Each structure stands twice: as C-alpha cells, then as structure tokens.
Amino acid sequence: MPTNMLYYKGQNTPLPLPNTPEILSISPLTTSKYLQLQQVRFKENNDIKVWDIANANDSVAILLYNRDKDGFILVRQFRVSVFLKNPLHGFMYELCAGLCDKDISPDEIAVQEIQEECGYHVEANKLVLINQFYSSVGMNGARQYLFYAEVGEQDRVSEGGGNKDEQEYIDIIFVPRGLIHEFLQDSKCPTTQSFVYAILWFERQKFPTRQENIQQIPKTELDRFEKIKELENELEIK
C-alpha cells in the first residue's frame, strides 16, 4: 500500500490530523471558475416564481475496495465550507471523487481520479455504476455518478495524494471492512451521505443474507437511505 496511507484502527485510536488551515478573508462572490450564479424566473401553476441557483459541474465518486487487504480506501481533505459551519469537522473523510470538468465520460473521469488521489490504476470497464444522484437540489441540482471499483496491490502505480498543481492536499485513509461500522459511527471522522449509501450497497451486493450488517449502520443514516431506496422504487430509476 502507499507509504503515505493512514490506517483506521478504531474510535479509541484517533487518526492524526494535519494543521488546520487559516481563514484569511471571506468576501462576496462575483465570478467563479466552478460556479455560475443565476436567477431564474419561471411560471408554476399560474404563479410567477424567482429562484437563485448556483450552476455547478456534475461529479463522480468511487467506493474503492482493496480485495488484498479486505478494506476500503478513502480520502481525507480540508473542506472550508464545512469548516465554516463546524470548525471541528473541517477535515472530511470521503470517497475518491472529482468534477466532470473535462470532455470525457464520467467513467474515464473516475479512472483518472482513482489514480490521482489514491494511486491505483483501474480500467474503465472494471467500474460498476452503483447509481446516479442529484445533490443540493434546491441550489444547483448537480448530478453525481457513484461507482464501485476493486483494486489489489498490483494495481498501485503511484503514491496518490492529489494534484499538487491544483493545490490538492489529500490524505489516503484505509478502513478495514471489519471496522467500517465503527468508522461510520465515529464522530471524529465526519463523512458524506454518498459514502454511507455506497457501503449499504456494498453489503447488500456482497452479503445479501447478512442482515446484521445493515442493522449495525447508525440508525439515523440507515433511515435516511432506506427512504432513498423507497423513492427509487417509486420513481423506477434503479
């Protein structure tokens, strides 16, 4: 495994954190490379409505499973938007992910992000599309393609850690499969909804008869994603 990878050993052994970045200033946004602020005027049921949106790129995220080590490979990076909401949770534990900001397919974007962030090479035809989601539907409605990929140690081609030319500073985190539920309940390791959903999918695919796995997921998260599955079935989008 990459020498810069951190290993999760349980809630009683906190992972070391980098130094917290310093906020230098906060100012109103006028132009952005990643967002286009727009105001939309539309008619619904004879009512004229005005809605502010932040148009953003679609994205990919990948649940990466190391079959040799029987565990999951995540990334940790500083998220300033989360930090401003909760200074205790500035460093987020996430799936490997990236923006669809190139003229290539989402699966090709995913392949690039896996190698860039985590240091493993995966063929595009080995990716499994778990599902597609719309995030921040009241604000931007960007779509995320959620993939699954398996890697072995023979697939490692670099140290990963992100693209330094884009000022990415990414830690690679390994979580053993046997500790994944403890990790999900660890308040010191804040994570995302897509990661919890991906783990639920993984366990239903790999261990369909082991209901105790599902029952161990934190109740609030399980309820949330059970509701998602109900909506999927109603909309027949699966």
Wavefront OBJ file of the C-alpha trace (Angstrom):
o trace
v 0.000 0.000 0.000
v 1.116 3.616 -0.406
v 3.558 4.635 2.300
v 1.517 7.773 2.991
v -1.669 5.822 3.775
v -3.180 6.162 7.249
v -4.822 3.123 8.829
v -8.032 3.418 10.821
v -7.764 1.307 13.992
v -10.976 2.246 15.777
v -12.554 5.052 17.750
v -10.078 4.672 20.608
v -7.133 5.383 18.295
v -7.814 8.751 16.628
v -6.150 9.397 13.301
v -3.581 12.216 13.372
v -4.812 15.438 11.778
v -2.853 17.938 9.697
v -2.599 21.530 10.830
v -5.870 23.394 10.326
v -5.677 25.978 7.526
v -6.101 29.632 8.485
v -9.052 31.594 7.099
v -7.639 34.840 5.720
v -10.787 36.519 4.409
v -14.396 35.969 3.340
v -15.923 38.140 0.624
v -18.976 38.130 -1.681
v -18.633 36.027 -4.827
v -18.788 37.835 -8.152
v -17.178 35.367 -10.580
v -16.081 31.750 -10.185
v -14.305 29.048 -12.156
v -16.626 26.409 -10.692
v -19.985 28.122 -10.105
v -22.278 30.286 -12.204
v -24.695 32.233 -10.053
v -28.038 32.709 -11.798
v -31.529 33.939 -11.001
v -34.315 32.058 -12.762
v -37.828 33.381 -13.284
v -40.463 30.746 -14.100
v -44.184 30.089 -14.003
v -45.726 27.263 -11.986
v -49.499 26.824 -11.559
v -50.042 30.418 -12.699
v -47.633 31.701 -10.048
v -44.526 33.615 -11.140
v -41.519 32.430 -9.140
v -37.959 33.666 -8.817
v -35.230 31.229 -7.761
v -31.496 31.719 -7.182
v -29.267 28.863 -8.283
v -25.553 28.098 -8.358
v -24.976 26.137 -11.545
v -22.196 23.585 -10.942
v -20.455 20.718 -12.724
v -21.559 17.125 -12.332
v -19.185 14.833 -10.436
v -18.076 11.262 -9.876
v -17.394 9.379 -6.639
v -15.920 5.904 -6.250
v -16.172 3.347 -3.455
v -12.733 1.747 -3.657
v -12.311 -1.713 -2.118
v -8.905 -3.347 -1.683
v -9.504 -7.075 -2.020
v -5.986 -7.980 -0.846
v -6.342 -6.071 2.414
v -10.133 -6.513 2.775
v -10.937 -2.888 3.367
v -11.916 0.449 1.873
v -9.715 3.254 0.597
v -10.982 6.756 1.339
v -9.555 10.226 1.069
v -9.366 12.975 3.663
v -9.193 16.624 2.759
v -9.983 20.010 4.216
v -13.428 21.323 3.246
v -13.617 25.015 4.032
v -17.409 25.157 3.574
v -17.839 22.506 6.291
v -15.236 24.182 8.497
v -17.170 27.449 8.421
v -20.269 25.565 9.604
v -18.451 23.446 12.189
v -14.744 24.071 12.934
v -14.476 20.584 14.459
v -15.305 18.945 11.134
v -13.137 20.757 8.607
v -11.328 17.586 7.536
v -13.814 15.303 5.795
v -13.500 11.561 5.138
v -14.860 10.932 1.671
v -14.995 8.667 -1.319
v -12.418 9.320 -4.010
v -14.180 11.870 -6.202
v -13.824 14.589 -8.804
v -15.651 17.039 -11.044
v -16.797 16.223 -14.558
v -14.946 19.207 -15.974
v -13.287 17.535 -18.982
v -14.698 16.443 -22.331
v -14.567 12.737 -21.431
v -17.061 10.257 -19.973
v -17.791 10.010 -16.224
v -16.135 6.591 -16.007
v -12.959 7.986 -17.577
v -13.040 10.831 -15.052
v -13.368 8.209 -12.305
v -10.317 6.298 -13.587
v -8.253 9.490 -13.532
v -9.380 10.433 -10.020
v -8.602 6.985 -8.583
v -5.032 7.182 -9.839
v -4.536 10.849 -8.976
v -5.971 10.727 -5.466
v -5.360 7.133 -4.353
v -2.508 5.896 -6.562
v -4.247 2.884 -8.135
v -4.913 2.154 -11.793
v -8.336 0.760 -12.690
v -9.603 0.001 -16.183
v -12.800 1.875 -17.048
v -14.590 -1.370 -17.960
v -13.981 -2.660 -14.425
v -16.020 0.122 -12.843
v -19.525 -0.692 -11.616
v -22.082 2.117 -11.671
v -23.929 1.948 -8.359
v -26.362 4.763 -9.070
v -26.757 8.414 -10.015
v -27.914 11.160 -7.653
v -28.807 14.835 -7.744
v -27.270 16.852 -4.941
v -28.255 20.230 -3.472
v -31.467 20.079 -5.492
v -32.680 23.405 -4.104
v -29.472 25.160 -5.111
v -27.720 23.584 -8.099
v -29.063 20.123 -8.970
v -25.645 18.763 -9.955
v -25.584 15.048 -10.744
v -23.156 12.624 -9.131
v -22.213 9.286 -10.695
v -21.461 6.812 -7.914
v -19.111 3.966 -8.903
v -17.608 0.879 -7.260
v -14.158 -0.497 -8.057
v -11.914 -3.214 -6.657
v -8.138 -2.960 -6.569
v -5.234 -5.128 -5.485
v -1.707 -4.202 -4.530
v -0.551 -4.996 -8.062
v -2.713 -2.084 -9.268
v -0.781 0.547 -7.325
v 1.125 2.822 -9.688
v 1.836 5.928 -7.566
v 1.598 7.413 -4.092
v -1.584 9.332 -4.905
v -2.374 12.297 -2.710
v -3.967 14.569 -5.288
v -2.756 17.009 -7.908
v -0.372 19.476 -6.285
v -0.614 21.726 -9.366
v -4.282 22.187 -8.404
v -3.312 22.754 -4.736
v -4.833 19.439 -3.648
v -3.628 18.101 -0.310
v -5.197 14.687 0.166
v -4.547 12.026 2.800
v -5.314 8.420 1.884
v -7.217 6.518 4.578
v -7.599 2.741 4.816
v -10.545 1.375 6.804
v -10.672 -2.418 7.338
v -14.036 -3.892 6.387
v -14.384 -5.263 9.911
v -14.240 -1.741 11.335
v -16.446 0.003 8.807
v -19.496 0.318 11.079
v -17.371 1.629 13.931
v -15.945 4.143 11.468
v -19.422 5.255 10.380
v -20.297 5.980 13.999
v -17.016 7.742 14.794
v -17.822 11.431 15.364
v -14.147 12.267 14.833
v -14.393 11.056 11.213
v -17.180 13.079 9.565
v -18.223 11.640 6.230
v -20.742 12.084 3.427
v -24.116 10.616 2.506
v -22.766 9.055 -0.674
v -20.213 7.068 1.319
v -22.842 5.662 3.678
v -25.069 4.753 0.720
v -22.159 3.070 -1.072
v -21.374 0.927 1.977
v -25.027 -0.090 2.238
v -24.929 -1.078 -1.444
v -21.667 -2.999 -0.968
v -23.032 -5.087 1.870
v -26.264 -5.879 0.068
v -24.299 -6.964 -3.002
v -21.579 -8.946 -1.239
v -23.503 -10.238 1.772
v -27.216 -10.231 0.823
v -28.231 -12.610 3.634
v -26.289 -10.895 6.416
v -28.944 -8.523 7.717
v -26.888 -7.866 10.843
v -24.536 -5.789 8.693
v -27.359 -3.439 7.736
v -28.646 -3.293 11.296
v -25.268 -2.059 12.539
v -25.370 1.067 10.375
v -26.166 4.143 12.515
v -29.938 4.397 12.742
v -30.220 7.962 11.505
v -28.177 7.165 8.397
v -29.972 3.878 7.783
v -33.379 5.556 7.971
v -32.217 8.219 5.537
v -31.009 5.780 2.933
v -33.899 3.382 3.332
v -36.070 6.366 2.397
v -33.876 6.946 -0.655
v -34.398 3.343 -1.742
v -38.155 3.687 -1.322
v -38.151 6.781 -3.524
v -36.003 4.988 -6.117
v -38.503 2.166 -6.312
v -41.391 4.589 -6.666
v -39.676 6.506 -9.437
v -38.340 3.347 -11.089
v -34.937 4.907 -11.513
v -32.941 1.960 -10.375
l 1 2 3 4 5 6 7 8 9 10 11 12 13 14 15 16 17 18 19 20 21 22 23 24 25 26 27 28 29 30 31 32 33 34 35 36 37 38 39 40 41 42 43 44 45 46 47 48 49 50 51 52 53 54 55 56 57 58 59 60 61 62 63 64 65 66 67 68 69 70 71 72 73 74 75 76 77 78 79 80 81 82 83 84 85 86 87 88 89 90 91 92 93 94 95 96 97 98 99 100 101 102 103 104 105 106 107 108 109 110 111 112 113 114 115 116 117 118 119 120 121 122 123 124 125 126 127 128 129 130 131 132 133 134 135 136 137 138 139 140 141 142 143 144 145 146 147 148 149 150 151 152 153 154 155 156 157 158 159 160 161 162 163 164 165 166 167 168 169 170 171 172 173 174 175 176 177 178 179 180 181 182 183 184 185 186 187 188 189 190 191 192 193 194 195 196 197 198 199 200 201 202 203 204 205 206 207 208 209 210 211 212 213 214 215 216 217 218 219 220 221 222 223 224 225 226 227 228 229 230 231 232 233 234 235 236 237 238
